[in-house]
Amino acid sequence: MQHNFIRIGIGTPRVTIADPMKNAKEIRTLIHQAEEALVDVLVLPELSLTGYTCGDLFFQSALLTEAEAALEGLVAATCGLRPLVAVGLPVQVGRRLYNCAAVVSDGKLLGVVPKSFPETHWFSSGVVEMGTEITLASQTVPFKSDLLFACQDYPALTVGVEVGDSLQRALLLGPAVLINLAARAEQVGGATLRQNMAAAQSTRYMAACAYAYAGAGESTTDQVFSGQGIVTEAGQVLLATDRFRSDSHLAACDVDVAALQAMRRQCPVFRRQSDDEYDVIPFRLSAVTRPLQRAISPMPFLPDGSVERHCEEIFAIQTAGLRRRLEASGCKTAVIGVSGGLDSTLALFVTVHAFRQMGRPLTDIVAVTMPGFGTTDRTYEHACGLIRHLGLTYREIFIKAACRQHFQDIGHDPAVHDITYENAQARERTQILMDIANQTGGLVIGTGNLSEMALGWSTYGGDHISMYAVNCGIPKTVVQEMVRWLAACQKEDAELVVLLQGILDTPISPELLPGEGVGQQTEAIIGPYALHDFFLYHVVRYGTAPGKLVYLAQHAFSERFDRNEILKWLEVFYRRFFSQQFKRSCTPDGPQVGPISLSPRSGWQMPSDGVADGWLRELEMLKVDIPPQIC
């Protein structure tokens, strides 16, 4: 299984009530379909061998005997096949009857998991029977509610089994994959509730949760069962099958157990958890190469595509953070440098919104344009237009003379357009903003974004510094979406829409070199922000290794970047990410808006003298197609 992607299958058989042999035949067909689809774990619905709606027929010994015989045939039928299979049936132990999941692999019955909170009219609670063994289908196996099934070939894969969709047992903190044999009668709105519940449970347990619900063939005397299957991973719905199908059917998707394992490494709750609390039963899965069966989002910071909802929420978080800081500091003004670019535009709108919420005049916002050697007419007009249109206090300060004086003072030839030439302008602008803040009793609003923090694409002591950085939790790709969203929100203000659209259409540039203007394009120098933001998310959130990161990027950007481009810019990312930590170690305050923060106080903590050599060595092996040692 390449990069620890595990394929989970949801099998929904069309059951015949109280006919285990016929149901077993349907289930065998699904198992063989799962084998062809290279499924690793196959989940079937609750009581799928008999049907969930047998009622008092569960008390009939003939039904119980035939269910056991049908299970024995299924166990034999899995010999030599790949999937770990969980199938539901009633099981009698002593005088008690239990609603159970039988877990089967390669011709062996591995264990039987009774339902913890069953339908008490027919079944006893599985919590009563702790740590016992039973003989079922001619095999003696563990019979316990908290069994774990651990793959010997892929240590990241452990499977927990629950009958019913409640996931109420706290011991289910252990496995990375939770499978649920379920049956719930359909009601209006039920599908949405189930998906929300499944997403919430997978978030809580940092796991993949797979639910197989009873469906076609169940009795409709008083209720209807939809047969939906759901797979979620850490809050994301990966699979939700069609409801009310009349046939037996299989659906599958891939879950990233390595990513789940990485999330758990960062969580103290899981670090305290001990495997000694479980009965762990091993099973095997052979190595296989197969196409990835899931979508990889090219914009992981906006994973579900709900851009409008995400942007509105991000904007609200930014505004609330700035409003609170202004209230706490007692500042009379907010001072912001406006370049006519994306970052300063977003920061400006956040500041305006905060002042409106506070009921303060917008003239208390001091917006400063500071044209330099590379400032173009296009961005200058955008900056001036925004400030004047919003009714802010406008200040224009040209920095060329001050920079020339500075070059003379330090003995730098102004004809040499090197890093000194560029950074002097950034530091001059920051000095101006800080001094204006002193003049007006103001707070300097930082405009730098999360991507620039990751890559160190800022001038130390220049735009690197502010008094509150409203964009520090937002990567560049999301900044672009935010400005696009802002433009969509201004439909009744045609002039403002034109300004914002012009800013969106302008190439990203620091505009520090004369005569080049927007020709000095940032992404041509450091690489596409789309890739860097993708790298950042997966490296910081999941600790994804280079080999897997390239694999994921190829899927996410198959139509935009080839493998060589991905490798090229990933090397740039690693070199810059490691070497620029010293800038992140002393960044100003600002709001975290998503799962990734590079704040040295509450987010990313990393030594400034760490090296990227191990990551770069793996990249070099990838360039010549040598399998890396660490994957």
C-alpha positions as CSV (number, residue, x, y, z in Angstrom):
1,M,0.0,0.0,0.0
2,Q,1.8,3.0,-1.3
3,H,2.5,5.7,1.3
4,N,0.1,3.9,3.8
5,F,-3.1,4.6,2.0
6,I,-5.6,2.0,3.1
7,R,-8.6,1.1,0.9
8,I,-11.9,0.7,2.8
9,G,-14.8,-0.9,1.1
10,I,-18.5,-0.5,2.1
11,G,-20.5,-3.5,1.0
12,T,-24.3,-3.3,1.0
13,P,-26.0,-6.6,0.2
14,R,-29.6,-7.0,-0.8
15,V,-30.7,-9.1,2.1
16,T,-33.5,-11.7,2.3
17,I,-35.0,-11.7,5.7
18,A,-34.2,-14.8,7.7
19,D,-32.3,-16.5,4.9
20,P,-28.6,-16.6,5.9
21,M,-27.5,-18.9,3.1
22,K,-28.9,-16.6,0.4
23,N,-27.5,-13.6,2.2
24,A,-24.1,-15.3,2.4
25,K,-24.2,-15.8,-1.4
26,E,-24.7,-12.0,-1.9
27,I,-22.0,-11.2,0.6
28,R,-19.5,-13.6,-1.2
29,T,-20.1,-11.7,-4.4
30,L,-19.3,-8.4,-2.6
31,I,-16.1,-10.0,-1.1
32,H,-15.0,-11.0,-4.6
33,Q,-15.7,-7.6,-5.9
34,A,-13.7,-6.1,-3.0
35,E,-10.8,-8.5,-3.9
36,E,-10.9,-7.2,-7.5
37,A,-10.9,-3.6,-6.3
38,L,-7.9,-4.4,-4.0
39,V,-9.9,-3.4,-0.9
40,D,-8.0,-3.9,2.4
41,V,-10.9,-3.6,4.9
42,L,-14.5,-4.5,3.9
43,V,-17.4,-3.5,6.1
44,L,-20.9,-5.0,5.9
45,P,-24.1,-3.9,7.6
46,E,-25.3,-4.9,11.0
47,L,-26.9,-8.4,11.1
48,S,-26.3,-8.7,7.4
49,L,-26.3,-12.5,7.4
50,T,-29.9,-12.7,8.7
51,G,-31.3,-9.2,8.0
52,Y,-31.6,-6.6,10.8
53,T,-35.4,-6.7,10.9
54,C,-36.0,-10.3,11.8
55,G,-37.7,-9.4,15.1
56,D,-38.7,-12.3,17.2
57,L,-37.3,-14.7,14.6
58,F,-33.9,-14.0,16.3
59,F,-35.2,-16.4,19.0
60,Q,-35.5,-19.3,16.6
61,S,-32.7,-21.8,16.9
62,A,-33.0,-22.8,13.2
63,L,-32.1,-19.2,12.2
64,L,-29.2,-19.1,14.6
65,T,-27.9,-22.5,13.5
66,E,-28.1,-21.5,9.8
67,A,-26.4,-18.1,10.4
68,E,-23.5,-19.9,12.0
69,A,-23.3,-22.3,9.1
70,A,-23.4,-19.4,6.6
71,L,-20.6,-17.7,8.5
72,E,-18.5,-20.9,8.3
73,G,-19.0,-20.9,4.6
74,L,-18.0,-17.3,4.3
75,V,-14.9,-17.8,6.3
76,A,-13.8,-20.6,4.0
77,A,-14.6,-18.4,1.0
78,T,-12.1,-15.8,2.1
79,C,-9.2,-18.1,1.9
80,G,-6.5,-16.6,-0.3
81,L,-8.4,-13.3,-0.6
82,R,-7.1,-9.9,0.4
83,P,-9.8,-8.1,2.5
84,L,-10.3,-8.1,6.2
85,V,-14.1,-8.6,6.4
86,A,-16.5,-7.6,9.1
87,V,-19.9,-9.3,8.8
88,G,-22.9,-9.1,11.1
89,L,-24.9,-11.9,12.6
90,P,-26.7,-13.0,15.8
91,V,-24.6,-15.3,18.1
92,Q,-25.8,-17.3,21.1
93,V,-23.4,-17.7,24.0
94,G,-24.8,-19.7,26.9
95,R,-28.4,-18.5,27.5
96,R,-27.7,-15.1,26.0
97,L,-28.1,-13.8,22.5
98,Y,-25.7,-11.1,21.1
99,N,-25.7,-8.8,18.1
100,C,-22.2,-9.4,16.7
101,A,-19.6,-8.6,14.1
102,A,-17.5,-11.5,13.0
103,V,-14.1,-10.4,11.7
104,V,-12.6,-12.6,9.1
105,S,-9.3,-12.7,7.2
106,D,-7.8,-15.2,4.7
107,G,-9.9,-18.2,5.8
108,K,-9.7,-17.5,9.5
109,L,-12.3,-16.1,11.9
110,L,-10.1,-13.7,13.9
111,G,-12.6,-12.5,16.6
112,V,-16.2,-11.7,17.4
113,V,-17.2,-8.3,18.7
114,P,-20.6,-8.1,20.4
115,K,-22.7,-4.9,20.3
116,S,-22.2,-2.8,23.5
117,F,-25.6,-1.1,23.5
118,P,-28.0,-3.5,21.7
119,E,-31.7,-3.7,21.1
120,T,-32.5,-5.2,24.6
121,H,-35.7,-6.9,23.5
122,W,-33.6,-9.5,21.7
123,F,-30.0,-9.0,22.6
124,S,-27.7,-8.8,25.7
125,S,-25.0,-6.2,26.1
126,G,-21.6,-7.2,24.9
127,V,-20.0,-5.2,27.8
128,V,-21.0,-8.1,30.1
129,E,-18.8,-10.6,28.4
130,M,-15.3,-9.3,28.9
131,G,-12.2,-11.3,27.8
132,T,-13.9,-14.6,27.1
133,E,-13.5,-16.9,24.1
134,I,-16.3,-18.7,22.2
135,T,-16.4,-21.4,19.6
136,L,-18.1,-20.3,16.4
137,A,-18.0,-21.6,12.9
138,S,-15.7,-24.4,14.1
139,Q,-13.1,-22.0,15.4
140,T,-12.3,-20.8,19.0
141,V,-11.8,-17.0,19.0
142,P,-11.8,-14.0,21.3
143,F,-15.3,-12.6,22.2
144,K,-15.0,-9.1,23.4
145,S,-16.2,-5.5,22.7
146,D,-12.8,-3.9,22.7
147,L,-10.8,-6.0,20.3
148,L,-8.2,-4.4,18.0
149,F,-7.1,-5.9,14.7
150,A,-3.5,-4.9,13.9
151,C,-1.9,-5.3,10.5
152,Q,1.5,-6.9,10.8
153,D,2.7,-5.6,7.5
154,Y,1.6,-2.0,8.0
155,P,2.0,-0.9,11.6
156,A,0.0,2.3,11.0
157,L,-3.1,0.3,10.4
158,T,-5.1,-0.8,13.4
159,V,-8.9,-1.5,13.1
160,G,-11.5,-1.2,15.8
161,V,-14.9,-2.6,15.4
162,E,-18.2,-1.3,16.7
163,V,-21.7,-2.7,16.1
164,G,-24.1,0.2,15.8
165,D,-23.2,3.7,14.9
166,S,-22.9,5.3,18.4
167,L,-19.1,5.0,19.0
168,Q,-19.8,5.4,22.7
169,R,-16.9,3.3,24.0
170,A,-14.0,5.5,25.1
171,L,-11.6,2.6,24.4
172,L,-12.0,3.4,20.7
173,L,-9.3,6.0,21.1
174,G,-6.9,3.3,20.1
175,P,-7.4,2.3,16.4
176,A,-6.7,4.5,13.4
177,V,-9.6,2.9,11.5
178,L,-13.0,2.5,13.2
179,I,-15.5,0.3,11.3
180,N,-19.2,0.3,12.1
181,L,-21.7,-2.3,11.2
182,A,-24.9,-0.3,11.5
183,A,-28.6,-0.2,10.8
184,R,-30.7,2.9,11.2
185,A,-34.2,3.6,9.8
186,E,-34.3,6.4,7.3
187,Q,-35.9,9.7,8.2
188,V,-36.1,13.1,6.6
189,G,-32.7,14.8,7.1
190,G,-31.2,11.6,8.4
191,A,-28.5,11.4,5.7
192,T,-27.1,14.9,6.7
193,L,-27.2,14.0,10.4
194,R,-25.4,10.7,9.8
195,Q,-22.6,12.4,7.8
196,N,-22.2,15.2,10.3
197,M,-22.0,12.6,13.1
198,A,-19.5,10.5,11.2
199,A,-17.4,13.6,10.5
200,A,-17.5,14.7,14.1
201,Q,-16.6,11.2,15.4
202,S,-13.6,11.0,13.1
203,T,-12.5,14.4,14.2
204,R,-12.8,13.5,17.9
205,Y,-10.9,10.2,17.5
206,M,-8.5,11.5,14.8
207,A,-9.5,8.4,12.9
208,A,-11.1,7.1,9.7
209,C,-14.6,6.0,10.5
210,A,-16.5,3.7,8.1
211,Y,-20.2,3.1,8.4
212,A,-22.2,0.4,6.5
213,Y,-25.9,0.8,7.0
214,A,-28.6,-1.8,6.4
215,G,-30.5,-1.3,3.2
216,A,-32.3,-3.1,0.4
217,G,-34.3,-6.2,1.4
218,E,-34.9,-5.1,5.0
219,S,-38.5,-5.3,6.1
220,T,-40.5,-2.1,5.5
221,T,-43.3,-3.0,7.9
222,D,-42.9,0.2,9.9
223,Q,-39.6,1.6,8.7
224,V,-37.3,2.0,5.6
225,F,-33.6,1.5,5.5
226,S,-31.5,3.4,3.0
227,G,-28.3,1.3,2.8
228,Q,-26.0,4.3,2.9
229,G,-22.3,3.9,3.3
230,I,-20.1,6.6,4.8
231,V,-16.3,7.0,5.2
232,T,-14.9,10.0,7.0
233,E,-11.3,10.9,7.8
234,A,-10.4,13.4,10.5
235,G,-13.6,15.4,9.9
236,Q,-13.6,15.1,6.1
237,V,-16.3,13.0,4.3
238,L,-14.5,10.9,1.8
239,L,-17.4,8.7,0.7
240,A,-21.1,8.9,1.0
241,T,-22.9,6.3,-1.2
242,D,-26.3,6.7,-2.9
243,R,-29.3,5.8,-0.7
244,F,-32.3,3.5,-1.5
245,R,-30.5,1.3,-4.1
246,S,-32.3,-1.9,-4.7
247,D,-29.3,-4.0,-5.6
248,S,-26.2,-5.3,-3.8
249,H,-23.3,-2.9,-4.3
250,L,-19.8,-2.0,-3.3
251,A,-18.1,1.4,-2.9
252,A,-14.5,2.1,-1.8
253,C,-12.1,4.9,-1.1
254,D,-8.6,5.3,0.3
255,V,-7.8,6.7,3.7
256,D,-4.5,8.1,4.8
257,V,-3.6,6.2,8.0
258,A,-0.1,7.8,8.0
259,A,-1.6,11.2,8.2
260,L,-3.9,10.1,11.1
261,Q,-0.9,8.6,12.9
262,A,1.0,11.9,12.5
263,M,-2.0,13.9,13.9
264,R,-2.1,11.5,16.9
265,R,1.6,12.0,17.5
266,Q,0.9,15.6,18.2
267,C,-2.0,14.9,20.6
268,P,-1.2,14.3,24.3
269,V,-4.4,12.1,24.7
270,F,-3.1,9.6,22.2
271,R,0.5,9.7,23.5
272,R,-0.9,8.6,26.9
273,Q,-2.9,5.7,25.4
274,S,-1.5,2.2,25.9
275,D,-2.1,-0.8,23.7
276,D,-2.1,-2.9,26.8
277,E,-5.7,-1.9,27.3
278,Y,-6.8,-4.0,24.3
279,D,-6.7,-7.5,23.0
280,V,-4.8,-7.1,19.8
281,I,-5.3,-9.6,17.0
282,P,-2.9,-9.7,14.1
283,F,-3.7,-10.0,10.4
284,R,-1.7,-9.8,7.2
285,L,-2.0,-7.7,4.0
286,S,0.4,-8.2,1.1
287,A,2.0,-5.3,-0.6
288,V,0.1,-3.9,-3.6
289,T,0.5,-1.0,-6.0
290,R,-2.8,0.6,-7.2
291,P,-4.0,4.0,-8.4
292,L,-5.1,6.3,-5.6
293,Q,-8.8,6.3,-5.1
294,R,-9.5,9.6,-3.5
295,A,-9.3,13.3,-4.5
296,I,-6.3,15.3,-3.2
297,S,-7.3,18.9,-2.9
298,P,-4.8,21.4,-4.5
299,M,-6.0,23.9,-1.9
300,P,-5.9,22.0,1.4
301,F,-6.4,25.2,3.4
302,L,-9.9,25.4,1.8
303,P,-10.5,21.6,1.5
304,D,-14.2,21.2,0.7
305,G,-14.4,23.9,-1.9
306,S,-16.8,26.1,0.2
307,V,-14.8,29.2,-0.5
308,E,-17.5,31.7,0.3
309,R,-18.2,30.2,3.8
310,H,-14.5,29.8,4.6
311,C,-13.7,33.3,3.5
312,E,-16.5,34.8,5.6
313,E,-15.3,32.9,8.7
314,I,-11.7,33.8,8.1
315,F,-12.6,37.5,7.8
316,A,-14.6,37.3,11.0
317,I,-11.7,35.8,12.9
318,Q,-9.2,38.4,11.6
319,T,-11.6,41.2,12.4
320,A,-12.3,39.9,15.9
321,G,-8.6,39.6,16.6
322,L,-7.8,43.1,15.5
323,R,-10.8,44.6,17.2
324,R,-9.8,43.1,20.5
325,R,-6.1,44.2,20.1
326,L,-7.3,47.8,19.4
327,E,-9.5,47.8,22.4
328,A,-6.9,46.4,24.7
329,S,-4.1,48.7,23.5
330,G,-6.2,51.9,23.6
331,C,-4.6,53.0,20.3
332,K,-6.0,56.2,18.8
333,T,-5.3,55.1,15.2
334,A,-4.4,52.1,13.0
335,V,-1.5,52.7,10.7
336,I,-1.2,50.6,7.6
337,G,1.0,50.7,4.5
338,V,-1.0,50.2,1.3
339,S,0.9,48.9,-1.7
340,G,-1.9,48.2,-4.1
341,G,-1.2,44.4,-3.7
342,L,-3.3,41.5,-2.4
343,D,-2.0,41.4,1.2
344,S,-2.3,45.0,2.0
345,T,-5.7,45.1,0.4
346,L,-7.0,42.3,2.6
347,A,-5.4,43.8,5.7
348,L,-7.0,47.2,4.9
349,F,-10.5,45.7,4.6
350,V,-10.1,43.9,7.9
351,T,-9.0,47.1,9.6
352,V,-12.0,49.0,8.1
353,H,-14.4,46.3,9.2
354,A,-13.0,46.3,12.7
355,F,-13.4,50.1,13.0
356,R,-16.9,49.9,11.7
357,Q,-17.8,47.3,14.4
358,M,-16.3,49.5,17.0
359,G,-18.2,52.5,15.8
360,R,-15.1,54.5,15.2
361,P,-14.6,56.9,12.3
362,L,-12.6,55.5,9.4
363,T,-10.5,58.7,9.4
364,D,-8.7,57.1,12.4
365,I,-7.2,54.7,9.9
366,V,-4.0,56.2,8.6
367,A,-3.3,54.6,5.3
368,V,0.1,55.3,3.8
369,T,1.4,54.9,0.3
370,M,5.2,54.9,0.0
371,P,6.3,54.8,-3.7
372,G,9.8,53.6,-4.3
373,F,12.2,52.8,-7.1
374,G,10.0,50.0,-8.6
375,T,6.5,51.2,-7.8
376,T,4.4,51.0,-11.0
377,D,1.6,53.4,-11.9
378,R,-0.8,50.4,-11.8
379,T,-0.3,49.5,-8.2
380,Y,0.1,53.2,-7.1
381,E,-3.3,54.0,-8.6
382,H,-4.8,50.9,-6.9
383,A,-3.5,51.9,-3.5
384,C,-4.6,55.6,-3.8
385,G,-8.0,54.6,-5.2
386,L,-8.7,52.2,-2.3
387,I,-7.7,54.7,0.4
388,R,-9.7,57.5,-1.1
389,H,-12.7,55.4,-1.9
390,L,-12.9,54.1,1.6
391,G,-12.6,57.5,3.2
392,L,-9.4,56.9,5.2
393,T,-6.8,59.4,6.3
394,Y,-4.4,59.4,3.3
395,R,-0.7,60.0,3.5
396,E,1.8,59.7,0.7
397,I,5.5,59.6,1.4
398,F,8.1,59.0,-1.3
399,I,11.0,56.9,-0.1
400,K,13.5,57.4,-2.9
401,A,15.4,60.4,-1.4
402,A,15.6,58.7,2.0
403,C,17.0,55.5,0.5
404,R,19.6,57.4,-1.6
405,Q,20.7,59.2,1.5
406,H,20.9,55.8,3.3
407,F,23.0,54.3,0.4
408,Q,25.3,57.2,0.7
409,D,25.6,56.8,4.5
410,I,26.5,53.1,4.3
411,G,28.6,53.4,1.1
412,H,26.4,51.4,-1.2
413,D,26.4,52.1,-4.9
414,P,22.7,52.7,-5.9
415,A,23.4,51.3,-9.3
416,V,23.9,47.9,-7.7
417,H,20.5,46.4,-7.5
418,D,21.2,43.7,-5.0
419,I,19.6,42.5,-1.7
420,T,20.9,45.6,0.1
421,Y,19.2,47.8,-2.5
422,E,15.9,46.0,-2.1
423,N,15.9,45.5,1.7
424,A,16.7,49.1,2.4
425,Q,13.4,50.1,0.8
426,A,11.4,47.6,3.0
427,R,13.1,48.8,6.1
428,E,12.6,52.5,5.3
429,R,8.9,51.8,4.8
430,T,8.6,50.0,8.1
431,Q,10.5,52.9,9.9
432,I,8.0,55.4,8.4
433,L,5.0,53.4,9.6
434,M,6.4,53.0,13.1
435,D,7.2,56.7,13.4
436,I,3.7,57.7,12.1
437,A,2.3,55.3,14.8
438,N,4.3,57.2,17.4
439,Q,3.0,60.5,16.0
440,T,-0.7,59.4,16.1
441,G,-0.8,57.0,19.0
442,G,-1.4,54.2,16.5
443,L,-1.0,50.5,16.0
444,V,0.9,49.4,12.9
445,I,-1.0,46.7,11.1
446,G,1.1,44.0,9.5
447,T,0.1,42.7,6.1
448,G,2.5,39.7,5.6
449,N,0.9,36.3,5.0
450,L,1.5,32.7,6.2
451,S,3.3,31.7,2.9
452,E,5.8,34.5,3.3
453,M,6.4,33.5,6.9
454,A,7.1,29.9,5.7
455,L,9.5,30.9,3.0
456,G,11.1,33.8,4.8
457,W,9.9,36.1,1.9
458,S,10.2,39.3,4.0
459,T,12.9,41.7,5.1
460,Y,14.1,41.1,8.6
461,G,13.5,44.3,10.4
462,G,11.4,45.5,7.5
463,D,8.0,44.2,6.5
464,H,8.8,41.3,8.8
465,I,7.9,43.6,11.8
466,S,4.5,45.1,12.8
467,M,2.4,45.6,15.9
468,Y,-0.4,43.2,14.9
469,A,-0.2,40.9,11.8
470,V,-3.8,40.3,10.6
471,N,-2.8,38.0,7.7
472,C,-0.2,35.8,9.5
473,G,-2.6,32.8,9.6
474,I,-3.5,32.9,5.9
475,P,-1.5,31.5,3.0
476,K,-1.1,33.5,-0.2
477,T,-3.6,31.3,-2.2
478,V,-6.3,32.0,0.4
479,V,-5.4,35.7,0.4
480,Q,-6.2,35.7,-3.3
481,E,-9.6,33.9,-2.7
482,M,-10.3,36.4,0.1
483,V,-9.8,39.4,-2.1
484,R,-11.9,37.7,-4.8
485,W,-14.6,37.1,-2.1
486,L,-14.4,40.8,-1.0
487,A,-15.0,41.9,-4.6
488,A,-18.0,39.6,-4.9
489,C,-19.4,41.2,-1.7
490,Q,-19.2,44.8,-3.2
491,K,-21.7,44.2,-6.0
492,E,-23.4,47.5,-5.4
493,D,-20.2,49.5,-5.5
494,A,-19.0,49.2,-9.1
495,E,-15.9,51.5,-8.6
496,L,-14.7,49.4,-5.7
497,V,-15.3,46.1,-7.7
498,V,-13.1,47.5,-10.5
499,L,-10.3,48.4,-8.1
500,L,-10.4,45.0,-6.5
501,Q,-10.5,43.2,-9.8
502,G,-7.5,45.2,-11.0
503,I,-5.6,44.1,-7.9
504,L,-6.5,40.5,-8.5
505,D,-5.3,40.8,-12.1
506,T,-1.9,42.3,-11.2
507,P,1.0,39.8,-11.0
508,I,2.4,39.3,-7.5
509,S,5.6,41.4,-7.2
510,P,7.6,43.2,-4.5
511,E,8.2,46.1,-6.9
512,L,11.7,46.9,-5.6
513,L,13.7,47.1,-8.8
514,P,13.4,50.2,-11.1
515,G,12.2,49.7,-14.7
516,E,10.9,46.2,-14.0
517,G,7.8,46.8,-11.9
518,V,5.5,43.8,-12.1
519,G,8.0,42.2,-14.3
520,Q,9.8,41.3,-11.1
521,Q,7.4,38.5,-10.4
522,T,7.6,36.7,-7.0
523,E,6.5,33.3,-8.3
524,A,9.2,33.3,-10.9
525,I,11.8,33.7,-8.2
526,I,10.6,31.5,-5.4
527,G,8.1,29.3,-7.2
528,P,4.3,29.0,-7.4
529,Y,2.4,29.8,-4.2
530,A,-0.1,27.0,-5.1
531,L,2.7,24.5,-4.6
532,H,4.3,26.1,-1.7
533,D,1.0,26.4,0.2
534,F,0.3,22.7,-0.6
535,F,3.8,21.7,0.7
536,L,3.4,23.9,3.8
537,Y,0.1,22.3,4.8
538,H,1.2,18.7,4.5
539,V,4.7,19.2,6.1
540,V,3.5,21.1,9.1
541,R,0.1,19.4,9.7
542,Y,1.1,15.8,8.9
543,G,4.9,15.7,8.8
544,T,4.7,14.3,5.3
545,A,8.0,13.0,4.0
546,P,9.3,14.2,0.5
547,G,8.4,11.0,-1.3
548,K,4.8,11.1,-0.3
549,L,4.6,14.8,-0.7
550,V,5.6,14.5,-4.4
551,Y,3.1,11.7,-4.8
552,L,0.3,13.8,-3.4
553,A,1.3,16.9,-5.4
554,Q,1.3,14.9,-8.6
555,H,-2.3,13.9,-8.0
556,A,-3.4,17.3,-6.9
557,F,-1.7,19.3,-9.7
558,S,-1.7,16.7,-12.5
559,E,-2.9,19.3,-15.0
560,R,-0.7,22.2,-13.9
561,F,2.8,20.9,-12.9
562,D,4.8,17.9,-13.9
563,R,7.0,15.8,-11.6
564,N,10.2,17.7,-12.4
565,E,8.6,21.1,-11.5
566,I,7.2,19.7,-8.3
567,L,10.7,18.3,-7.3
568,K,12.3,21.6,-8.2
569,W,10.1,23.8,-6.1
570,L,9.9,21.3,-3.3
571,E,13.7,21.7,-2.9
572,V,13.3,25.4,-2.8
573,F,10.6,25.1,-0.2
574,Y,12.7,22.9,2.1
575,R,15.8,25.1,1.8
576,R,13.9,28.3,2.6
577,F,11.6,26.7,5.2
578,F,14.6,25.5,7.3
579,S,16.9,28.5,6.7
580,Q,14.3,31.2,7.5
581,Q,13.1,29.9,10.9
582,F,15.1,32.7,12.6
583,K,12.5,35.2,11.2
584,R,9.6,33.2,12.5
585,S,11.1,33.0,16.0
586,C,10.4,36.7,16.5
587,T,7.3,37.4,14.6
588,P,4.5,39.8,15.9
589,D,1.2,38.7,17.3
590,G,-1.6,37.8,14.9
591,P,-4.6,35.5,14.7
592,Q,-4.5,31.8,13.8
593,V,-7.4,31.1,11.5
594,G,-6.8,27.4,10.4
595,P,-5.0,24.3,11.5
596,I,-1.6,25.7,10.6
597,S,0.2,28.3,12.7
598,L,3.9,29.3,12.5
599,S,3.7,31.4,15.6
600,P,6.7,30.6,17.9
601,R,4.4,31.0,20.8
602,S,1.4,28.8,20.1
603,G,2.2,27.1,16.7
604,W,5.4,25.9,15.2
605,Q,8.4,25.5,17.4
606,M,11.6,24.7,15.6
607,P,15.3,25.5,16.2
608,S,16.7,28.2,14.0
609,D,19.8,26.2,13.3
610,G,18.0,23.0,12.1
611,V,19.1,21.7,8.7
612,A,17.2,20.3,5.8
613,D,19.9,17.8,4.7
614,G,17.9,14.6,5.4
615,W,14.9,15.9,3.5
616,L,17.1,17.0,0.6
617,R,18.8,13.6,0.4
618,E,15.5,11.9,-0.1
619,L,14.6,14.5,-2.8
620,E,17.8,13.7,-4.6
621,M,16.9,10.0,-4.6
622,L,13.5,10.8,-6.0
623,K,15.0,12.8,-8.8
624,V,16.8,9.6,-10.0
625,D,13.9,7.3,-9.1
626,I,15.8,5.6,-6.3
627,P,13.3,4.5,-3.6
628,P,14.0,6.6,-0.5
629,Q,14.9,4.9,2.8
630,I,12.3,6.8,4.7
631,C,8.8,6.9,3.3
